């Protein structure tokens, strides 16, 4: 049984795992939108389903703006959190 998902958000999208996941999600015909989120300025990967946002998730106001802005607009149903802190 195939499930249709309106949108998936991936945090840490520029990490090796995050980028590979974003690529796979963009190729999945059961997913309409992929919102990639990371602290870097841009991703090396582009796709028609992909929307990229540079967001510092450590700042609560920025996280709130992300969730109640573009994530709401894209009807994100699934969040995959692969983000990690870059310093110990």
N, C-alpha and C positions, 0 to 999 in steps of 0.2 A: 504494500500500500504506500503510495507516494503522498507526502504531506507538502502542502503549499505554505511557504512562509513569506510574509510581506517583506520583512527586513531583519537583517542580522547586524549587530554592532560588534566590532572586534577592537579591544583596547590592546596597546602594545603592538600595533599593526606593522611597525617597521623592524621588529625583532625577527630573526630567522623563522621562528615558529609562527609568529603572527602573520608575516608576509605570505608564507606558504598556505596558511589557512585562508587568508583573504583571496588568494588566487583560486583555491579550490571552491570556495563559496561563490565566486563570480562565475565559475563554469557550471554551477548547479542550476538546472532549469527550473527547479522548484523554489528558488529564491529570487525575489524581485529586486531587492536593494541590499547593498553591503556598505555599511558605514565603518570606515577604518579610522581609528583614533590613535594618535601617538604624539610625542613631544617634539619630534623633528619637523622641519619645514615642509617636507614633501615625501611621497613614496616614489620609488622608481617604477612602479607598476601602474598602468592605467587600464580602465575597462569601462564600458558604458553603464554598468550597474554600480560602479564604485564611486562613492563620495568620500573624500578624505578631509579630516579636520585635525589641525594642530591644536591640542588642548593639554594643559597641565592639569592632570586629574588630582593633584595634591592641593589644588585651590578649589574650595567648595563652591564658590560662585561660578567658576568656569564649568565645573561638573554639572551644576544645576542648569546653566545656560545650554549645555550640550543635551542633557536629557529632556528638557522642556522646550527645546528649540528644534534643531535639525533631527534629532532622534524621534521626536514626536511627529514631525512633518513626514518623515520617511516610514512611519508606522513600524518602528523597530519592535519586534516581538521576542528576540533572543539576544542575549548579551554573552559574549565569550571574552572573559577577562584574562588576557595573557600578559598584561602590563606588569613590569617589575621595576623596582627602584634601581637606578644605575650605579649608585654608590652604596658601600656597606654601611 
